Amino acid sequence: RHSRRMLALFVASALAFHGPAASRVGSRSAVAMSKDSVQGAVIPVKNSWVKVCDANTLKPNTLNPTFAAGQDILVAVDKQGTVYATANVCPHIGTPLDQGKIKDGCVVCPLHGTAFDLGTGKLTGAWCPSPPIIGPLTGALKAPRDLPVFPVRQRGGGIEVFVDINARKRFDSGFWKGILDAQGKADGGYY
């Protein structure tokens, strides 16, 4: 008798969670529905020239961190004075590359010694060669990748980089914003 009551209670609770309510949301959880409804429309890529610094602030053989359209940008100047723009994060684990150095036309990651060509972003040499043993072990956790590069130009007295000005919106759209959002209301305002 007791086991029949337990079975009935179990079946009733299972139906309560998986019965008619589930059919109303198309057999998907409400959380999944909320996430889908928040993402909504696709945010297109919109590339534009954005000023990142004044040309007179750049010196040969320097790495200059900057921020443009929601992205970390590294403005690098080689020994000859040629200006390059890359992402300021190493593709391995996100180490800021402005803490590294320029060597033979490459930016070298300060943490694991990985070198990327300033003009193309291509990996040159070994992926995570240092420190011995630890560098190659951590490098094995993530496949080698190239460094993103951006077109760069000097216009007037400024340095401009050609970046996707919608990148931040697209990144932010991947996060749920709603009643539990730390910012308050879903539109970013406060109650």
Disulfide bonds with the S-S distance in Angstrom:
none
